[in-house]
Amino acid sequence: MARERRKSTPRFLLRYFAVIGLVLGLAGLVVPFAATGLTAGDKQTLMSLGGALTGGGLVLLIASVLVPGRRP
């Protein structure tokens, strides 16, 4: 049976944003190595942004495990 999206739990929302943060963060960490023509400052900025997004995604993922689920 399909779940209603209107009744989304905090756990679902945390995991949703965690996955988005992890994907964008890992992309930000990989792009400086794959792209050519970037200056050293651009590479450092992308690495910093990727690290921050990955760290934020990990925090949200851990929080989604620790948040108690809704009981039926």
N, CA, C and O atoms as a Tripos MOL2 file, in Angstrom:
@<TRIPOS>MOLECULE
protein
  288   287    72     0     0
PROTEIN
NO_CHARGES

@<TRIPOS>ATOM
      1 N           0.8430   -1.1680    0.0000 N.3       1 MET1
      2 CA          0.0000    0.0000    0.0000 C.3       1 MET1
      3 C           0.8950    1.2390    0.0000 C.2       1 MET1
      4 O           1.8810    1.3060    0.7330 O.2       1 MET1
      5 N           0.5430    2.2000   -0.8180 N.am      2 ALA2
      6 CA          1.3400    3.4170   -0.9380 C.3       2 ALA2
      7 C           1.1350    4.2980    0.2860 C.2       2 ALA2
      8 O           0.0420    4.3710    0.8500 O.2       2 ALA2
      9 N           2.1920    4.9520    0.6740 N.am      3 ARG3
     10 CA          2.1420    5.8270    1.8310 C.3       3 ARG3
     11 C           1.6930    7.2130    1.3910 C.2       3 ARG3
     12 O           2.0760    7.6790    0.3180 O.2       3 ARG3
     13 N           0.8910    7.8680    2.2070 N.am      4 GLU4
     14 CA          0.4590    9.2180    1.8750 C.3       4 GLU4
     15 C           1.6090   10.1860    2.1100 C.2       4 GLU4
     16 O           2.2640   10.1460    3.1520 O.2       4 GLU4
     17 N           1.8460   11.0460    1.1450 N.am      5 ARG5
     18 CA          2.9500   12.0050    1.2800 C.3       5 ARG5
     19 C           2.6040   13.1450    2.2280 C.2       5 ARG5
     20 O           3.5050   13.8280    2.7160 O.2       5 ARG5
     21 N           1.3440   13.3640    2.4940 N.am      6 ARG6
     22 CA          0.9630   14.4370    3.4110 C.3       6 ARG6
     23 C           1.3760   14.1180    4.8400 C.2       6 ARG6
     24 O           1.6220   15.0250    5.6360 O.2       6 ARG6
     25 N           1.4500   12.8530    5.1620 N.am      7 LYS7
     26 CA          1.8030   12.4280    6.5140 C.3       7 LYS7
     27 C           3.2750   12.0380    6.5890 C.2       7 LYS7
     28 O           3.6180   11.0050    7.1640 O.2       7 LYS7
     29 N           4.1260   12.8440    6.0230 N.am      8 SER8
     30 CA          5.5510   12.5110    6.0520 C.3       8 SER8
     31 C           6.1030   12.7620    7.4520 C.2       8 SER8
     32 O           5.7990   13.7740    8.0850 O.2       8 SER8
     33 N           6.8910   11.8530    7.9050 N.am      9 THR9
     34 CA          7.4460   11.9290    9.2490 C.3       9 THR9
     35 C           8.7220   12.7590    9.2360 C.2       9 THR9
     36 O           9.3350   12.9450    8.1850 O.2       9 THR9
     37 N           9.1200   13.2570   10.3990 N.am     10 PRO10
     38 CA         10.3960   13.9760   10.4690 C.3      10 PRO10
     39 C          11.5700   13.1010   10.0320 C.2      10 PRO10
     40 O          12.5370   13.5980    9.4550 O.2      10 PRO10
     41 N          11.4840   11.8020   10.3050 N.am     11 ARG11
     42 CA         12.5490   10.8840    9.9120 C.3      11 ARG11
     43 C          12.6870   10.8550    8.3900 C.2      11 ARG11
     44 O          13.8000   10.8810    7.8650 O.2      11 ARG11
     45 N          11.5630   10.8010    7.6880 N.am     12 PHE12
     46 CA         11.5880   10.7920    6.2230 C.3      12 PHE12
     47 C          12.1930   12.0830    5.6830 C.2      12 PHE12
     48 O          13.0150   12.0510    4.7670 O.2      12 PHE12
     49 N          11.7900   13.2120    6.2450 N.am     13 LEU13
     50 CA         12.3070   14.4980    5.7690 C.3      13 LEU13
     51 C          13.8050   14.6260    6.0310 C.2      13 LEU13
     52 O          14.5430   15.1360    5.1880 O.2      13 LEU13
     53 N          14.2540   14.1630    7.1960 N.am     14 LEU14
     54 CA         15.6830   14.2220    7.4890 C.3      14 LEU14
     55 C          16.4770   13.3640    6.5120 C.2      14 LEU14
     56 O          17.5270   13.7840    6.0270 O.2      14 LEU14
     57 N          15.9820   12.1680    6.2220 N.am     15 ARG15
     58 CA         16.6860   11.3040    5.2720 C.3      15 ARG15
     59 C          16.6560   11.8840    3.8710 C.2      15 ARG15
     60 O          17.6330   11.7640    3.1310 O.2      15 ARG15
     61 N          15.5510   12.5100    3.4980 N.am     16 TYR16
     62 CA         15.4210   13.1290    2.1780 C.3      16 TYR16
     63 C          16.4860   14.2110    1.9930 C.2      16 TYR16
     64 O          17.2120   14.2150    0.9990 O.2      16 TYR16
     65 N          16.5720   15.1260    2.9590 N.am     17 PHE17
     66 CA         17.5530   16.1980    2.8530 C.3      17 PHE17
     67 C          18.9780   15.6870    3.0540 C.2      17 PHE17
     68 O          19.9190   16.2700    2.5150 O.2      17 PHE17
     69 N          19.1530   14.6150    3.8150 N.am     18 ALA18
     70 CA         20.4800   14.0250    3.9890 C.3      18 ALA18
     71 C          21.0000   13.4680    2.6760 C.2      18 ALA18
     72 O          22.1670   13.6610    2.3350 O.2      18 ALA18
     73 N          20.1450   12.7800    1.9410 N.am     19 VAL19
     74 CA         20.5700   12.2160    0.6550 C.3      19 VAL19
     75 C          20.9090   13.3270   -0.3240 C.2      19 VAL19
     76 O          21.8970   13.2300   -1.0520 O.2      19 VAL19
     77 N          20.1010   14.3830   -0.3500 N.am     20 ILE20
     78 CA         20.3960   15.5140   -1.2360 C.3      20 ILE20
     79 C          21.7340   16.1430   -0.8530 C.2      20 ILE20
     80 O          22.5500   16.4370   -1.7270 O.2      20 ILE20
     81 N          21.9670   16.3500    0.4440 N.am     21 GLY21
     82 CA         23.2260   16.9370    0.8930 C.3      21 GLY21
     83 C          24.4250   16.0660    0.5740 C.2      21 GLY21
     84 O          25.4750   16.5710    0.1780 O.2      21 GLY21
     85 N          24.2740   14.7560    0.7440 N.am     22 LEU22
     86 CA         25.3870   13.8530    0.4470 C.3      22 LEU22
     87 C          25.7040   13.8200   -1.0460 C.2      22 LEU22
     88 O          26.8730   13.8270   -1.4320 O.2      22 LEU22
     89 N          24.6800   13.7850   -1.8770 N.am     23 VAL23
     90 CA         24.9140   13.7430   -3.3240 C.3      23 VAL23
     91 C          25.5720   15.0330   -3.8000 C.2      23 VAL23
     92 O          26.5410   14.9910   -4.5570 O.2      23 VAL23
     93 N          25.0530   16.1740   -3.3630 N.am     24 LEU24
     94 CA         25.6510   17.4460   -3.7770 C.3      24 LEU24
     95 C          27.0550   17.6150   -3.1950 C.2      24 LEU24
     96 O          27.9510   18.1310   -3.8630 O.2      24 LEU24
     97 N          27.2410   17.1790   -1.9530 N.am     25 GLY25
     98 CA         28.5560   17.2910   -1.3310 C.3      25 GLY25
     99 C          29.6020   16.4330   -2.0120 C.2      25 GLY25
    100 O          30.7220   16.8830   -2.2530 O.2      25 GLY25
    101 N          29.2420   15.2000   -2.3230 N.am     26 LEU26
    102 CA         30.1940   14.3280   -3.0160 C.3      26 LEU26
    103 C          30.4860   14.8400   -4.4240 C.2      26 LEU26
    104 O          31.6070   14.7160   -4.9150 O.2      26 LEU26
    105 N          29.4750   15.4120   -5.0670 N.am     27 ALA27
    106 CA         29.7170   16.0140   -6.3850 C.3      27 ALA27
    107 C          30.6820   17.1880   -6.2590 C.2      27 ALA27
    108 O          31.5580   17.3680   -7.1050 O.2      27 ALA27
    109 N          30.5220   17.9860   -5.2070 N.am     28 GLY28
    110 CA         31.4300   19.1040   -4.9890 C.3      28 GLY28
    111 C          32.8460   18.6590   -4.6780 C.2      28 GLY28
    112 O          33.7990   19.3820   -4.9710 O.2      28 GLY28
    113 N          33.0000   17.4810   -4.0900 N.am     29 LEU29
    114 CA         34.3370   16.9660   -3.8090 C.3      29 LEU29
    115 C          34.9950   16.3480   -5.0440 C.2      29 LEU29
    116 O          36.2220   16.3350   -5.1470 O.2      29 LEU29
    117 N          34.1940   15.8370   -5.9800 N.am     30 VAL30
    118 CA         34.7390   15.1570   -7.1600 C.3      30 VAL30
    119 C          35.0410   16.1330   -8.2930 C.2      30 VAL30
    120 O          36.0060   15.9390   -9.0330 O.2      30 VAL30
    121 N          34.2350   17.1710   -8.4360 N.am     31 VAL31
    122 CA         34.3660   18.0940   -9.5700 C.3      31 VAL31
    123 C          35.7570   18.7310   -9.6700 C.2      31 VAL31
    124 O          36.2770   18.8320  -10.7810 O.2      31 VAL31
    125 N          36.3820   19.1620   -8.5770 N.am     32 PRO32
    126 CA         37.7100   19.7760   -8.7340 C.3      32 PRO32
    127 C          38.7520   18.8530   -9.3620 C.2      32 PRO32
    128 O          39.6860   19.3290  -10.0080 O.2      32 PRO32
    129 N          38.6080   17.5540   -9.1840 N.am     33 PHE33
    130 CA         39.5650   16.6260   -9.7790 C.3      33 PHE33
    131 C          39.2390   16.3280  -11.2330 C.2      33 PHE33
    132 O          40.1400   16.0330  -12.0190 O.2      33 PHE33
    133 N          37.9710   16.3990  -11.6030 N.am     34 ALA34
    134 CA         37.5500   16.0340  -12.9550 C.3      34 ALA34
    135 C          37.5680   17.2150  -13.9200 C.2      34 ALA34
    136 O          37.8100   17.0320  -15.1130 O.2      34 ALA34
    137 N          37.3180   18.4070  -13.4260 N.am     35 ALA35
    138 CA         37.2130   19.5740  -14.3050 C.3      35 ALA35
    139 C          38.5940   20.1540  -14.5960 C.2      35 ALA35
    140 O          39.4780   20.1750  -13.7390 O.2      35 ALA35
    141 N          38.7460   20.6160  -15.8100 N.am     36 THR36
    142 CA         39.9870   21.2990  -16.1880 C.3      36 THR36
    143 C          39.6770   22.7770  -16.3650 C.2      36 THR36
    144 O          38.5400   23.1540  -16.6500 O.2      36 THR36
    145 N          40.6670   23.5830  -16.1990 N.am     37 GLY37
    146 CA         40.4950   25.0140  -16.3870 C.3      37 GLY37
    147 C          40.0450   25.7550  -15.1430 C.2      37 GLY37
    148 O          39.7260   26.9410  -15.2210 O.2      37 GLY37
    149 N          40.0100   25.0980  -14.0100 N.am     38 LEU38
    150 CA         39.6500   25.7700  -12.7680 C.3      38 LEU38
    151 C          40.9070   26.3360  -12.1200 C.2      38 LEU38
    152 O          41.9730   25.7220  -12.1590 O.2      38 LEU38
    153 N          40.7660   27.4960  -11.5340 N.am     39 THR39
    154 CA         41.8930   28.0680  -10.8080 C.3      39 THR39
    155 C          42.0280   27.3570   -9.4560 C.2      39 THR39
    156 O          41.1390   26.6160   -9.0360 O.2      39 THR39
    157 N          43.1390   27.5960   -8.8010 N.am     40 ALA40
    158 CA         43.3640   26.9720   -7.4960 C.3      40 ALA40
    159 C          42.3230   27.4430   -6.4820 C.2      40 ALA40
    160 O          41.8780   26.6690   -5.6350 O.2      40 ALA40
    161 N          41.9400   28.7090   -6.5740 N.am     41 GLY41
    162 CA         40.9160   29.2350   -5.6710 C.3      41 GLY41
    163 C          39.5600   28.5940   -5.8980 C.2      41 GLY41
    164 O          38.8310   28.3090   -4.9470 O.2      41 GLY41
    165 N          39.2190   28.3650   -7.1730 N.am     42 ASP42
    166 CA         37.9500   27.7040   -7.4880 C.3      42 ASP42
    167 C          37.9330   26.2800   -6.9500 C.2      42 ASP42
    168 O          36.9280   25.8270   -6.4030 O.2      42 ASP42
    169 N          39.0470   25.5820   -7.1090 N.am     43 LYS43
    170 CA         39.1250   24.2070   -6.6080 C.3      43 LYS43
    171 C          38.9930   24.1700   -5.0930 C.2      43 LYS43
    172 O          38.3080   23.3090   -4.5410 O.2      43 LYS43
    173 N          39.6490   25.1040   -4.4280 N.am     44 GLN44
    174 CA         39.5750   25.1430   -2.9700 C.3      44 GLN44
    175 C          38.1570   25.4690   -2.5070 C.2      44 GLN44
    176 O          37.6720   24.8950   -1.5320 O.2      44 GLN44
    177 N          37.4920   26.3910   -3.2080 N.am     45 THR45
    178 CA         36.1170   26.7400   -2.8570 C.3      45 THR45
    179 C          35.1850   25.5540   -3.0440 C.2      45 THR45
    180 O          34.3410   25.2900   -2.1880 O.2      45 THR45
    181 N          35.3280   24.8330   -4.1560 N.am     46 LEU46
    182 CA         34.4800   23.6660   -4.3980 C.3      46 LEU46
    183 C          34.7380   22.5630   -3.3770 C.2      46 LEU46
    184 O          33.8010   21.9070   -2.9230 O.2      46 LEU46
    185 N          35.9920   22.3560   -3.0150 N.am     47 MET47
    186 CA         36.3100   21.3420   -2.0090 C.3      47 MET47
    187 C          35.7150   21.7270   -0.6500 C.2      47 MET47
    188 O          35.1880   20.8720    0.0610 O.2      47 MET47
    189 N          35.7980   23.0040   -0.2930 N.am     48 SER48
    190 CA         35.2310   23.4620    0.9760 C.3      48 SER48
    191 C          33.7190   23.3070    0.9830 C.2      48 SER48
    192 O          33.1410   22.8380    1.9640 O.2      48 SER48
    193 N          33.0840   23.7000   -0.1050 N.am     49 LEU49
    194 CA         31.6320   23.5780   -0.2050 C.3      49 LEU49
    195 C          31.2050   22.1130   -0.1810 C.2      49 LEU49
    196 O          30.2250   21.7570    0.4730 O.2      49 LEU49
    197 N          31.9410   21.2700   -0.8930 N.am     50 GLY50
    198 CA         31.6300   19.8440   -0.8990 C.3      50 GLY50
    199 C          31.7910   19.2180    0.4710 C.2      50 GLY50
    200 O          30.9760   18.3910    0.8800 O.2      50 GLY50
    201 N          32.8340   19.6070    1.1780 N.am     51 GLY51
    202 CA         33.0340   19.0850    2.5280 C.3      51 GLY51
    203 C          31.9450   19.5300    3.4880 C.2      51 GLY51
    204 O          31.4830   18.7500    4.3200 O.2      51 GLY51
    205 N          31.5370   20.7880    3.3710 N.am     52 ALA52
    206 CA         30.4740   21.2890    4.2440 C.3      52 ALA52
    207 C          29.1510   20.5890    3.9580 C.2      52 ALA52
    208 O          28.4340   20.2160    4.8870 O.2      52 ALA52
    209 N          28.8230   20.4090    2.6870 N.am     53 LEU53
    210 CA         27.5710   19.7340    2.3360 C.3      53 LEU53
    211 C          27.5860   18.2630    2.7410 C.2      53 LEU53
    212 O          26.5790   17.7320    3.2080 O.2      53 LEU53
    213 N          28.7210   17.6140    2.5620 N.am     54 THR54
    214 CA         28.8250   16.2130    2.9610 C.3      54 THR54
    215 C          28.6960   16.0790    4.4790 C.2      54 THR54
    216 O          28.0100   15.1830    4.9690 O.2      54 THR54
    217 N          29.3450   16.9560    5.2060 N.am     55 GLY55
    218 CA         29.2310   16.9310    6.6660 C.3      55 GLY55
    219 C          27.8100   17.1980    7.1340 C.2      55 GLY55
    220 O          27.3160   16.5340    8.0460 O.2      55 GLY55
    221 N          27.1550   18.1660    6.5140 N.am     56 GLY56
    222 CA         25.7580   18.4400    6.8570 C.3      56 GLY56
    223 C          24.8560   17.2680    6.5410 C.2      56 GLY56
    224 O          23.9480   16.9490    7.3090 O.2      56 GLY56
    225 N          25.1040   16.6230    5.4060 N.am     57 GLY57
    226 CA         24.3160   15.4450    5.0450 C.3      57 GLY57
    227 C          24.5090   14.3090    6.0280 C.2      57 GLY57
    228 O          23.5570   13.6100    6.3750 O.2      57 GLY57
    229 N          25.7410   14.1220    6.4770 N.am     58 LEU58
    230 CA         26.0010   13.0650    7.4680 C.3      58 LEU58
    231 C          25.3200   13.3610    8.7990 C.2      58 LEU58
    232 O          24.7930   12.4550    9.4440 O.2      58 LEU58
    233 N          25.3310   14.6220    9.2080 N.am     59 VAL59
    234 CA         24.6550   14.9950   10.4520 C.3      59 VAL59
    235 C          23.1570   14.7250   10.3400 C.2      59 VAL59
    236 O          22.5520   14.1920   11.2700 O.2      59 VAL59
    237 N          22.5540   15.0900    9.2050 N.am     60 LEU60
    238 CA         21.1260   14.8340    9.0140 C.3      60 LEU60
    239 C          20.8220   13.3430    8.9650 C.2      60 LEU60
    240 O          19.7930   12.8980    9.4740 O.2      60 LEU60
    241 N          21.7150   12.5700    8.3530 N.am     61 LEU61
    242 CA         21.5110   11.1240    8.2810 C.3      61 LEU61
    243 C          21.5730   10.4940    9.6690 C.2      61 LEU61
    244 O          20.7630    9.6260    9.9960 O.2      61 LEU61
    245 N          22.5220   10.9240   10.4780 N.am     62 ILE62
    246 CA         22.6150   10.4160   11.8510 C.3      62 ILE62
    247 C          21.3950   10.8500   12.6560 C.2      62 ILE62
    248 O          20.8640   10.0720   13.4500 O.2      62 ILE62
    249 N          20.9480   12.0890   12.4560 N.am     63 ALA63
    250 CA         19.7590   12.5690   13.1640 C.3      63 ALA63
    251 C          18.5230   11.7790   12.7670 C.2      63 ALA63
    252 O          17.6520   11.5370   13.6020 O.2      63 ALA63
    253 N          18.4340   11.3750   11.5080 N.am     64 SER64
    254 CA         17.2630   10.6090   11.0720 C.3      64 SER64
    255 C          17.2180    9.2340   11.7300 C.2      64 SER64
    256 O          16.1410    8.6590   11.8930 O.2      64 SER64
    257 N          18.3670    8.7090   12.1040 N.am     65 VAL65
    258 CA         18.3960    7.4230   12.8000 C.3      65 VAL65
    259 C          17.9990    7.6070   14.2680 C.2      65 VAL65
    260 O          17.3550    6.7370   14.8530 O.2      65 VAL65
    261 N          18.3820    8.7300   14.8540 N.am     66 LEU66
    262 CA         18.1320    8.9500   16.2740 C.3      66 LEU66
    263 C          16.7330    9.4730   16.5760 C.2      66 LEU66
    264 O          16.2540    9.3210   17.7000 O.2      66 LEU66
    265 N          16.0660   10.0850   15.5980 N.am     67 VAL67
    266 CA         14.7160   10.6150   15.8160 C.3      67 VAL67
    267 C          13.7410    9.4470   15.8940 C.2      67 VAL67
    268 O          13.7250    8.5880   15.0120 O.2      67 VAL67
    269 N          12.9350    9.4130   16.9400 N.am     68 PRO68
    270 CA         11.9800    8.3010   17.0430 C.3      68 PRO68
    271 C          10.9030    8.4030   15.9650 C.2      68 PRO68
    272 O          10.4460    9.4950   15.6290 O.2      68 PRO68
    273 N          10.5110    7.2630   15.4380 N.am     69 GLY69
    274 CA          9.4860    7.2250   14.4010 C.3      69 GLY69
    275 C           8.0930    7.3600   14.9860 C.2      69 GLY69
    276 O           7.8840    7.1740   16.1850 O.2      69 GLY69
    277 N           7.1550    7.6840   14.1310 N.am     70 ARG70
    278 CA          5.7630    7.8120   14.5610 C.3      70 ARG70
    279 C           5.1590    6.4210   14.7190 C.2      70 ARG70
    280 O           5.2990    5.5750   13.8360 O.2      70 ARG70
    281 N           4.5020    6.1920   15.8200 N.am     71 ARG71
    282 CA          3.8820    4.8900   16.0760 C.3      71 ARG71
    283 C           2.4780    4.8820   15.4860 C.2      71 ARG71
    284 O           1.7460    5.8630   15.6170 O.2      71 ARG71
    285 N           2.0950    3.7830   14.8380 N.am     72 PRO72
    286 CA          0.7420    3.7300   14.2520 C.3      72 PRO72
    287 C          -0.3490    3.6060   15.2880 C.2      72 PRO72
    288 O          -1.5280    3.5500   14.9380 O.2      72 PRO72
@<TRIPOS>BOND
     1     1     2 1
     2     2     3 1
     3     3     4 2
     4     3     5 am
     5     5     6 1
     6     6     7 1
     7     7     8 2
     8     7     9 am
     9     9    10 1
    10    10    11 1
    11    11    12 2
    12    11    13 am
    13    13    14 1
    14    14    15 1
    15    15    16 2
    16    15    17 am
    17    17    18 1
    18    18    19 1
    19    19    20 2
    20    19    21 am
    21    21    22 1
    22    22    23 1
    23    23    24 2
    24    23    25 am
    25    25    26 1
    26    26    27 1
    27    27    28 2
    28    27    29 am
    29    29    30 1
    30    30    31 1
    31    31    32 2
    32    31    33 am
    33    33    34 1
    34    34    35 1
    35    35    36 2
    36    35    37 am
    37    37    38 1
    38    38    39 1
    39    39    40 2
    40    39    41 am
    41    41    42 1
    42    42    43 1
    43    43    44 2
    44    43    45 am
    45    45    46 1
    46    46    47 1
    47    47    48 2
    48    47    49 am
    49    49    50 1
    50    50    51 1
    51    51    52 2
    52    51    53 am
    53    53    54 1
    54    54    55 1
    55    55    56 2
    56    55    57 am
    57    57    58 1
    58    58    59 1
    59    59    60 2
    60    59    61 am
    61    61    62 1
    62    62    63 1
    63    63    64 2
    64    63    65 am
    65    65    66 1
    66    66    67 1
    67    67    68 2
    68    67    69 am
    69    69    70 1
    70    70    71 1
    71    71    72 2
    72    71    73 am
    73    73    74 1
    74    74    75 1
    75    75    76 2
    76    75    77 am
    77    77    78 1
    78    78    79 1
    79    79    80 2
    80    79    81 am
    81    81    82 1
    82    82    83 1
    83    83    84 2
    84    83    85 am
    85    85    86 1
    86    86    87 1
    87    87    88 2
    88    87    89 am
    89    89    90 1
    90    90    91 1
    91    91    92 2
    92    91    93 am
    93    93    94 1
    94    94    95 1
    95    95    96 2
    96    95    97 am
    97    97    98 1
    98    98    99 1
    99    99   100 2
   100    99   101 am
   101   101   102 1
   102   102   103 1
   103   103   104 2
   104   103   105 am
   105   105   106 1
   106   106   107 1
   107   107   108 2
   108   107   109 am
   109   109   110 1
   110   110   111 1
   111   111   112 2
   112   111   113 am
   113   113   114 1
   114   114   115 1
   115   115   116 2
   116   115   117 am
   117   117   118 1
   118   118   119 1
   119   119   120 2
   120   119   121 am
   121   121   122 1
   122   122   123 1
   123   123   124 2
   124   123   125 am
   125   125   126 1
   126   126   127 1
   127   127   128 2
   128   127   129 am
   129   129   130 1
   130   130   131 1
   131   131   132 2
   132   131   133 am
   133   133   134 1
   134   134   135 1
   135   135   136 2
   136   135   137 am
   137   137   138 1
   138   138   139 1
   139   139   140 2
   140   139   141 am
   141   141   142 1
   142   142   143 1
   143   143   144 2
   144   143   145 am
   145   145   146 1
   146   146   147 1
   147   147   148 2
   148   147   149 am
   149   149   150 1
   150   150   151 1
   151   151   152 2
   152   151   153 am
   153   153   154 1
   154   154   155 1
   155   155   156 2
   156   155   157 am
   157   157   158 1
   158   158   159 1
   159   159   160 2
   160   159   161 am
   161   161   162 1
   162   162   163 1
   163   163   164 2
   164   163   165 am
   165   165   166 1
   166   166   167 1
   167   167   168 2
   168   167   169 am
   169   169   170 1
   170   170   171 1
   171   171   172 2
   172   171   173 am
   173   173   174 1
   174   174   175 1
   175   175   176 2
   176   175   177 am
   177   177   178 1
   178   178   179 1
   179   179   180 2
   180   179   181 am
   181   181   182 1
   182   182   183 1
   183   183   184 2
   184   183   185 am
   185   185   186 1
   186   186   187 1
   187   187   188 2
   188   187   189 am
   189   189   190 1
   190   190   191 1
   191   191   192 2
   192   191   193 am
   193   193   194 1
   194   194   195 1
   195   195   196 2
   196   195   197 am
   197   197   198 1
   198   198   199 1
   199   199   200 2
   200   199   201 am
   201   201   202 1
   202   202   203 1
   203   203   204 2
   204   203   205 am
   205   205   206 1
   206   206   207 1
   207   207   208 2
   208   207   209 am
   209   209   210 1
   210   210   211 1
   211   211   212 2
   212   211   213 am
   213   213   214 1
   214   214   215 1
   215   215   216 2
   216   215   217 am
   217   217   218 1
   218   218   219 1
   219   219   220 2
   220   219   221 am
   221   221   222 1
   222   222   223 1
   223   223   224 2
   224   223   225 am
   225   225   226 1
   226   226   227 1
   227   227   228 2
   228   227   229 am
   229   229   230 1
   230   230   231 1
   231   231   232 2
   232   231   233 am
   233   233   234 1
   234   234   235 1
   235   235   236 2
   236   235   237 am
   237   237   238 1
   238   238   239 1
   239   239   240 2
   240   239   241 am
   241   241   242 1
   242   242   243 1
   243   243   244 2
   244   243   245 am
   245   245   246 1
   246   246   247 1
   247   247   248 2
   248   247   249 am
   249   249   250 1
   250   250   251 1
   251   251   252 2
   252   251   253 am
   253   253   254 1
   254   254   255 1
   255   255   256 2
   256   255   257 am
   257   257   258 1
   258   258   259 1
   259   259   260 2
   260   259   261 am
   261   261   262 1
   262   262   263 1
   263   263   264 2
   264   263   265 am
   265   265   266 1
   266   266   267 1
   267   267   268 2
   268   267   269 am
   269   269   270 1
   270   270   271 1
   271   271   272 2
   272   271   273 am
   273   273   274 1
   274   274   275 1
   275   275   276 2
   276   275   277 am
   277   277   278 1
   278   278   279 1
   279   279   280 2
   280   279   281 am
   281   281   282 1
   282   282   283 1
   283   283   284 2
   284   283   285 am
   285   285   286 1
   286   286   287 1
   287   287   288 2
@<TRIPOS>SUBSTRUCTURE
     1 MET1         2 RESIDUE 1 A MET
     2 ALA2         6 RESIDUE 1 A ALA
     3 ARG3        10 RESIDUE 1 A ARG
     4 GLU4        14 RESIDUE 1 A GLU
     5 ARG5        18 RESIDUE 1 A ARG
     6 ARG6        22 RESIDUE 1 A ARG
     7 LYS7        26 RESIDUE 1 A LYS
     8 SER8        30 RESIDUE 1 A SER
     9 THR9        34 RESIDUE 1 A THR
    10 PRO10       38 RESIDUE 1 A PRO
    11 ARG11       42 RESIDUE 1 A ARG
    12 PHE12       46 RESIDUE 1 A PHE
    13 LEU13       50 RESIDUE 1 A LEU
    14 LEU14       54 RESIDUE 1 A LEU
    15 ARG15       58 RESIDUE 1 A ARG
    16 TYR16       62 RESIDUE 1 A TYR
    17 PHE17       66 RESIDUE 1 A PHE
    18 ALA18       70 RESIDUE 1 A ALA
    19 VAL19       74 RESIDUE 1 A VAL
    20 ILE20       78 RESIDUE 1 A ILE
    21 GLY21       82 RESIDUE 1 A GLY
    22 LEU22       86 RESIDUE 1 A LEU
    23 VAL23       90 RESIDUE 1 A VAL
    24 LEU24       94 RESIDUE 1 A LEU
    25 GLY25       98 RESIDUE 1 A GLY
    26 LEU26      102 RESIDUE 1 A LEU
    27 ALA27      106 RESIDUE 1 A ALA
    28 GLY28      110 RESIDUE 1 A GLY
    29 LEU29      114 RESIDUE 1 A LEU
    30 VAL30      118 RESIDUE 1 A VAL
    31 VAL31      122 RESIDUE 1 A VAL
    32 PRO32      126 RESIDUE 1 A PRO
    33 PHE33      130 RESIDUE 1 A PHE
    34 ALA34      134 RESIDUE 1 A ALA
    35 ALA35      138 RESIDUE 1 A ALA
    36 THR36      142 RESIDUE 1 A THR
    37 GLY37      146 RESIDUE 1 A GLY
    38 LEU38      150 RESIDUE 1 A LEU
    39 THR39      154 RESIDUE 1 A THR
    40 ALA40      158 RESIDUE 1 A ALA
    41 GLY41      162 RESIDUE 1 A GLY
    42 ASP42      166 RESIDUE 1 A ASP
    43 LYS43      170 RESIDUE 1 A LYS
    44 GLN44      174 RESIDUE 1 A GLN
    45 THR45      178 RESIDUE 1 A THR
    46 LEU46      182 RESIDUE 1 A LEU
    47 MET47      186 RESIDUE 1 A MET
    48 SER48      190 RESIDUE 1 A SER
    49 LEU49      194 RESIDUE 1 A LEU
    50 GLY50      198 RESIDUE 1 A GLY
    51 GLY51      202 RESIDUE 1 A GLY
    52 ALA52      206 RESIDUE 1 A ALA
    53 LEU53      210 RESIDUE 1 A LEU
    54 THR54      214 RESIDUE 1 A THR
    55 GLY55      218 RESIDUE 1 A GLY
    56 GLY56      222 RESIDUE 1 A GLY
    57 GLY57      226 RESIDUE 1 A GLY
    58 LEU58      230 RESIDUE 1 A LEU
    59 VAL59      234 RESIDUE 1 A VAL
    60 LEU60      238 RESIDUE 1 A LEU
    61 LEU61      242 RESIDUE 1 A LEU
    62 ILE62      246 RESIDUE 1 A ILE
    63 ALA63      250 RESIDUE 1 A ALA
    64 SER64      254 RESIDUE 1 A SER
    65 VAL65      258 RESIDUE 1 A VAL
    66 LEU66      262 RESIDUE 1 A LEU
    67 VAL67      266 RESIDUE 1 A VAL
    68 PRO68      270 RESIDUE 1 A PRO
    69 GLY69      274 RESIDUE 1 A GLY
    70 ARG70      278 RESIDUE 1 A ARG
    71 ARG71      282 RESIDUE 1 A ARG
    72 PRO72      286 RESIDUE 1 A PRO
